[in-house]
Amino acid sequence: MLTCSILTRGAEGPAADVHDRMPVILPQQAHSTWLDPEQTDAGKVLGIAREVAVTQVEFYAVNQRVNNAKNQGAELVEPLQAHPT
């Protein structure tokens, strides 16, 4: 069975300006250890999530249609342009 989970943590860096939680984002070099089916040391993988997780993220406003799973398309995540006042 193919499954997935999204792990979250307290927000750090720029993400903390928008929300109090953020996804755990692992850098490429941590993927093999994290996904190793032989890895049974929960402390080791939790350490990876705490110590090497990416916290410097970029964010920008996107189309509000992104909030409905029925809407599809790359244009939903294109950065919105600020309108001159």
Secondary structure by P-SEA (a helix, b strand, c coil): ccbbbbbbcccccccccccccccccccccccccccccccccaaaaaaaaccccccbbbbbbcccccccccccccccccccccccc
